[in-house]
Amino acid sequence: PGSENPSKVQPLSVREFFARFPNDDACLEHVMKVRYGLRHPCNRCLNLSTFHRLANRPAYSCAHCGHHVYPCAGTIFQDSRTPLQVWFYAIYLFVTTRHGVSGKELQRTLGVTYKTAWRIGQQIRDLMAKADGFEMLQGHVEVDEAYVGGHRPGKRGRGAAGKTIVLGMKERDGKLVTEVIPDVKKATLREAVTRTVEPGSTVSTDELYSYGLLTPDGYKHGAVKHGAGEWAYYDYRHDATHHTNHVESFWNLFK
């Protein structure tokens, strides 16, 4: 009923869940697609590359340089001996069960020991609690905007008519925050960045003039000049490599 599911998103049935995630390989590919995409800018060679699954290893390899990406690194799945499909099904139970899931329920349903069930449940609960809160981005943050909307004739990208502007701020090896903004004027970008990114952080953007506001506000700002064919450069002043590959990879997935 609509009153019980206000988002109008119908949850998967158990049969649909196992059809979508029949084994660990399908689960690993899903993690790769969600976190990075099977085609995204490589962290090592910086090429927009296709990534292929490696045999006998939970990793994907860059078609250009062979760099390995481990999709589960830095997640609750890292170094776990519990099969990915079991993790996925536990998450499915938390999402579809309104009254919560106890350790004993997980033990019976997943067919694991109580110790394993308790650990899985606790880590999922911790993630759900973190998702409900907000902490400012810090460290090295990439900032970029995207223009979203249906196809229209005429100008594309910046200045295109009828598009919604979405600002993305991605913490390297961390969280990503997006928000709809009315324009890319200096005051708009400054307000969004200073509200979301901790002062003192290193910030990488492209060459849009409005981003020049960041250095006076206490950020270590660097801009890559995409219009001149520059996609990355090393900043000796701040000991940082500036590029916006991670947030651009998100736009590729999002669009």
Secondary structure, 3 states (H helix, E strand, C coil): CCCCCCCCCCCCCHHHHHHHCCCHHHHHHHHHHHHCCCEEECCCCCCEEEEEECCCCCCEEECCCCCEECCCCCCCCCCCCCCHHHHHHHHHHHHHCCCCCCHHHHHHHHCCCHHHHHHHHHHHHHHHHHHCCCCCECCEEEEEEEEECCCCCCCCCCCCCCCEEEEEEEECCCCEEEEEECCCCHHHHHHHHHHHECCCCEEEECCCHHHHHCHHHCCEEEECCHHHCCCCEEECCCCEEECCHHHHHHHHHHC
